[in-house]
Amino acid sequence: MINIEGKLIEKFETVQITETFKKREFVLEYIENPEYPEFIKIELIQDKCYLIDKINIGEQIKVYLNIKGRKWTNKEGKINYFNSLQAWKIEFENENYNQELDQKVNNSDEEENINEKLPF
């Protein structure tokens, strides 16, 4: 598990990439060295796109994420590599909202488990 803390600098609208895939990106200012702040673009996918909804620009947040990597070969046979940072949990100072998010996620997980058990 990887996490990073910083200030929310920008958040973008959710984009429907295909009929079955959507993502939302945001930018975190990470300051390990104050002289050289880093601006990290992170993405949320599918049912996690809402995680950034109630967080305001400028708020300090803690992001839990996975690093994803892909290999792709183009038509000419050239191999390219792509990386993405996919967030799956965000914490910030408003603890009540964090609890609501956890409850919403837990409820959707329970619904998914019930639907998986249905015979149709």
ROZAMAR-658069 format. One record per residue: residue in three letters; x, y, z of N, C-alpha, C in turn. Coordinates in Angstrom, 3 decimals. Atoms other than C-alpha are relative to their C-alpha. Layout:
<sites>
ALA/X/Y/Z/X/Y/Z/X/Y/Z
...
</sites>
This chain:
<sites>
MET/0.841/-1.178/0.000/0.000/0.000/0.000/0.886/1.240/0.000
ILE/-0.750/-1.251/0.106/1.327/3.404/-0.993/-0.943/1.134/0.360
ASN/0.806/-1.195/-0.250/0.097/6.719/0.351/0.885/1.224/-0.127
ILE/-0.699/-1.265/0.185/1.032/10.321/-0.242/-0.885/1.108/0.564
GLU/0.736/-1.120/-0.571/0.031/13.527/1.534/0.400/1.285/-0.699
GLY/-0.272/-1.282/0.616/-0.266/16.971/0.052/-1.255/0.839/-0.102
LYS/1.110/-0.944/0.156/-2.524/19.827/-0.982/-0.674/-0.221/-1.347
LEU/0.758/0.133/1.236/-5.290/19.424/-3.546/0.107/1.300/-0.784
ILE/-0.228/-1.179/0.834/-4.396/21.828/-6.366/-1.077/0.163/-1.062
GLU/0.985/-0.055/1.083/-6.881/20.944/-9.093/-0.730/-1.331/-0.065
LYS/0.752/1.231/0.243/-9.651/18.446/-9.772/-0.800/0.180/-1.278
PHE/0.645/-0.032/1.302/-11.187/17.588/-13.111/-1.311/-0.772/0.052
GLU/1.277/0.700/0.089/-14.603/16.337/-14.157/0.231/-1.467/-0.365
THR/-0.033/1.408/0.387/-15.305/12.642/-14.588/-0.166/-0.100/-1.513
VAL/0.043/0.194/1.451/-14.697/11.496/-18.169/-0.392/-1.453/-0.272
GLN/0.431/1.341/0.407/-16.542/8.527/-19.678/0.873/-0.399/-1.186
ILE/-0.958/0.397/1.030/-13.768/6.821/-21.698/-0.663/-0.953/-0.999
THR/0.768/0.940/0.827/-15.884/3.909/-23.015/-1.348/-0.186/0.687
GLU/1.299/0.259/-0.633/-19.374/2.630/-22.264/0.145/-0.574/1.406
THR/-0.154/0.688/-1.282/-17.992/0.648/-19.338/1.150/0.524/0.859
PHE/-1.154/-0.487/-0.756/-15.010/2.726/-18.167/-0.042/1.516/0.121
LYS/-0.083/-1.440/-0.238/-14.827/6.178/-16.560/1.133/0.285/0.970
LYS/-1.064/-0.391/-0.921/-12.090/8.079/-14.771/-0.081/1.485/0.291
ARG/-0.064/-1.397/-0.418/-11.463/11.350/-12.967/1.399/0.248/0.528
GLU/-1.368/-0.308/-0.420/-8.123/13.040/-12.379/0.018/1.205/0.939
PHE/-0.233/-1.167/-0.854/-6.832/15.456/-9.772/1.500/0.165/0.188
VAL/-1.421/-0.309/-0.172/-3.506/17.133/-8.959/0.260/0.296/1.468
LEU/-0.419/-0.154/-1.380/-1.777/16.961/-5.594/1.360/0.693/0.018
GLU/-1.305/-0.627/-0.193/1.029/19.317/-4.567/0.696/-0.712/1.150
TYR/-0.772/0.781/-0.964/3.604/17.182/-2.775/1.296/0.759/0.269
ILE/-1.174/-0.805/-0.335/6.331/19.053/-0.892/0.929/-0.784/0.911
GLU/-1.044/0.669/-0.767/9.197/16.844/0.161/1.124/1.001/0.259
ASN/-0.985/-1.071/-0.094/11.617/19.710/-0.504/-0.717/1.298/-0.386
PRO/0.755/-1.226/0.281/9.971/23.180/-0.236/0.509/0.818/-1.195
GLU/-0.531/-0.730/1.156/12.285/24.571/-2.923/-0.500/-0.574/-1.317
TYR/0.409/0.676/1.232/11.025/22.042/-5.474/-1.280/-0.822/0.214
PRO/1.247/0.763/-0.182/7.350/21.143/-4.965/-0.302/-0.850/-1.238
GLU/0.382/0.908/1.080/6.064/18.252/-7.044/-1.509/0.106/-0.208
PHE/1.420/-0.014/0.324/2.691/18.321/-8.822/-0.334/-1.357/-0.607
ILE/0.253/1.396/0.345/1.396/14.761/-9.010/-1.440/-0.151/-0.492
LYS/1.339/0.275/0.518/-1.548/13.832/-11.258/-0.368/-1.428/0.373
ILE/0.487/1.289/-0.476/-3.575/10.981/-9.787/-1.378/-0.220/-0.596
GLU/1.318/0.272/0.571/-6.622/9.243/-11.212/-0.849/-0.856/0.930
LEU/1.015/0.821/-0.650/-9.786/7.772/-9.765/-0.744/-0.695/-1.120
ILE/0.716/0.695/1.064/-11.590/5.115/-11.772/-1.290/-0.625/0.520
GLN/1.259/0.692/-0.226/-15.068/3.614/-11.956/-0.755/0.550/1.207
ASP/0.817/-0.400/-1.142/-16.940/3.717/-8.621/0.758/0.859/1.010
LYS/-0.788/-0.845/-0.904/-14.138/5.727/-6.947/0.026/1.469/-0.445
CYS/-0.045/-1.369/0.536/-14.657/8.887/-9.067/-0.580/1.030/0.957
TYR/0.656/-0.925/-0.915/-16.838/10.463/-6.348/0.877/0.384/1.199
LEU/-0.784/-0.213/-1.207/-14.086/10.343/-3.682/0.499/1.435/0.171
ILE/-0.550/-1.356/-0.059/-12.887/13.860/-4.524/-1.096/1.071/0.009
ASP/1.118/-0.944/0.145/-16.364/15.459/-4.776/-0.049/1.088/1.063
LYS/0.216/-0.959/-1.101/-16.596/17.148/-1.353/1.285/0.634/0.520
ILE/-1.281/-0.555/-0.449/-12.922/18.079/-1.047/0.275/1.279/-0.780
ASN/-0.236/-1.306/0.619/-12.081/21.720/-1.724/1.455/0.174/-0.417
ILE/-1.351/-0.359/0.431/-9.085/23.021/-3.631/0.705/0.675/1.179
GLY/-0.781/-0.575/-1.087/-6.348/23.891/-1.135/0.007/-0.836/1.261
GLU/0.038/0.855/-1.189/-7.259/21.212/1.413/1.148/-0.992/-0.008
GLN/-1.019/1.033/-0.179/-4.596/18.889/2.786/-0.704/-1.352/-0.002
ILE/0.607/1.320/0.088/-5.385/15.280/1.913/1.078/-1.087/0.062
LYS/-0.853/1.181/0.025/-3.897/11.821/2.282/-0.627/-0.966/-0.995
VAL/0.499/0.841/1.081/-4.247/9.614/-0.803/0.664/-1.368/0.077
TYR/-0.479/1.383/0.067/-3.929/5.827/-0.796/-0.139/-0.424/-1.455
LEU/0.032/0.289/1.431/-3.040/4.543/-4.240/0.780/-1.240/-0.371
ASN/-0.745/1.098/0.618/-1.772/1.772/-6.441/0.731/0.551/-1.212
ILE/-0.742/-0.345/1.212/0.878/2.149/-9.125/-0.308/-1.067/-1.036
LYS/0.341/0.919/1.087/-0.226/0.602/-12.408/0.946/0.244/-1.167
GLY/-0.874/-0.104/1.162/1.980/-0.101/-15.421/-0.510/-0.868/-1.130
ARG/0.470/0.726/1.174/1.111/-1.186/-18.940/1.081/-0.016/-1.074
LYS/-0.884/0.136/1.155/3.087/-2.407/-21.913/-0.898/-0.005/-1.235
TRP/0.802/-0.083/1.220/1.768/-1.571/-25.389/0.926/-0.010/-1.212
THR/-0.768/0.059/1.235/3.124/-2.434/-28.831/-0.825/0.644/-1.110
ASN/0.748/-0.670/1.068/2.142/-0.106/-31.683/0.060/-0.819/-1.298
LYS/0.087/0.721/1.276/1.493/-1.141/-35.321/1.360/-0.277/-0.628
GLU/-1.345/0.174/0.553/5.159/-0.705/-36.211/0.862/-0.940/0.845
GLY/-0.742/0.921/-0.852/6.218/-3.067/-33.426/0.788/0.673/1.115
LYS/-0.709/-0.718/-1.060/7.606/-0.358/-31.133/-0.747/-0.194/1.320
ILE/0.570/0.223/-1.322/7.050/-1.124/-27.464/0.033/1.297/0.801
ASN/0.120/-1.172/-0.871/5.831/1.655/-25.165/-0.488/-0.461/1.368
TYR/0.426/0.306/-1.362/5.269/1.652/-21.416/-0.743/1.211/0.563
PHE/0.808/-1.052/-0.598/2.639/3.642/-19.517/-0.183/-0.294/1.480
ASN/0.223/0.128/-1.433/2.251/4.264/-15.793/-1.186/0.864/0.413
SER/1.063/-0.831/-0.565/-0.688/5.540/-13.781/-0.038/-0.201/1.505
LEU/0.183/0.039/-1.445/-1.358/6.323/-10.143/-1.496/-0.011/0.245
GLN/1.439/0.149/-0.200/-4.815/5.054/-9.198/-0.337/0.030/1.488
ALA/0.404/-0.145/-1.396/-6.272/6.281/-5.919/-1.203/-0.886/0.293
TRP/1.140/0.812/-0.416/-8.648/4.049/-3.995/-0.589/0.468/1.324
LYS/0.514/-0.575/-1.244/-9.054/6.024/-0.747/0.628/1.367/0.194
ILE/-0.498/-1.345/-0.291/-8.731/9.693/0.228/-0.491/0.394/1.385
GLU/0.358/-0.507/-1.325/-8.654/11.078/3.764/0.292/1.489/0.040
PHE/-0.255/-1.416/-0.229/-8.963/14.713/4.758/-0.594/0.383/1.335
GLU/0.327/-0.428/-1.352/-9.825/16.793/7.816/-1.451/-0.215/0.405
ASN/1.418/0.155/-0.332/-13.626/16.396/7.623/-0.295/-1.476/0.277
GLU/0.156/1.414/-0.374/-13.881/13.092/9.520/-1.414/-0.519/-0.242
ASN/1.374/0.455/0.225/-17.684/12.973/9.246/-0.185/-0.442/-1.447
TYR/0.130/0.372/1.408/-17.427/12.912/5.455/0.761/-1.287/-0.293
ASN/-0.761/1.239/0.190/-14.730/10.218/5.589/-0.823/-1.202/0.458
GLN/0.823/1.104/-0.491/-17.068/8.050/7.655/-1.142/-0.286/-0.965
GLU/1.073/0.186/0.974/-19.900/8.641/5.158/0.529/-0.737/-1.230
LEU/-0.592/0.662/1.161/-17.584/7.603/2.310/0.231/-1.471/0.286
ASP/-0.246/1.395/-0.358/-16.541/4.431/4.136/-1.305/-0.788/0.039
GLN/1.290/0.675/-0.073/-20.189/3.592/4.794/-0.564/-0.231/-1.399
LYS/0.490/0.138/1.370/-21.116/4.228/1.140/0.742/-1.120/-0.724
VAL/-0.807/1.047/0.639/-18.256/2.002/-0.054/-0.384/-1.368/0.566
ASN/0.379/1.273/-0.618/-19.156/-0.734/2.447/-1.366/-0.457/-0.483
ASN/1.331/0.355/0.479/-22.806/-0.624/1.363/0.053/-0.490/-1.440
SER/-0.088/0.429/1.398/-21.878/-0.884/-2.333/0.714/-1.347/-0.105
ASP/-0.674/1.302/-0.027/-19.513/-3.796/-1.536/-0.989/-1.101/0.378
GLU/1.001/0.979/-0.421/-22.356/-5.592/0.266/-0.971/-0.300/-1.137
GLU/0.910/0.190/1.123/-24.668/-5.023/-2.716/0.647/-0.849/-1.085
GLU/-0.711/0.778/1.006/-22.020/-6.398/-5.087/0.062/-1.468/0.415
ASN/-0.069/1.375/-0.494/-21.608/-9.503/-2.903/-1.359/-0.692/-0.139
ILE/1.338/0.571/0.133/-25.380/-10.067/-2.867/-0.286/-0.308/-1.462
ASN/0.259/0.198/1.430/-25.586/-9.628/-6.655/0.820/-1.153/-0.559
GLU/-0.839/1.101/0.480/-22.731/-12.100/-7.175/-0.621/-1.344/0.354
LYS/0.593/1.251/-0.454/-24.712/-14.752/-5.280/-1.322/-0.325/-0.695
LEU/1.261/0.226/0.672/-27.881/-14.318/-7.327/0.192/-0.934/-1.189
PRO/-0.171/0.989/1.076/-28.458/-17.161/-9.841/-0.279/0.544/-1.392
PHE/0.304/-0.554/1.339/-29.388/-14.798/-12.710/0.799/1.233/-0.295
</sites>
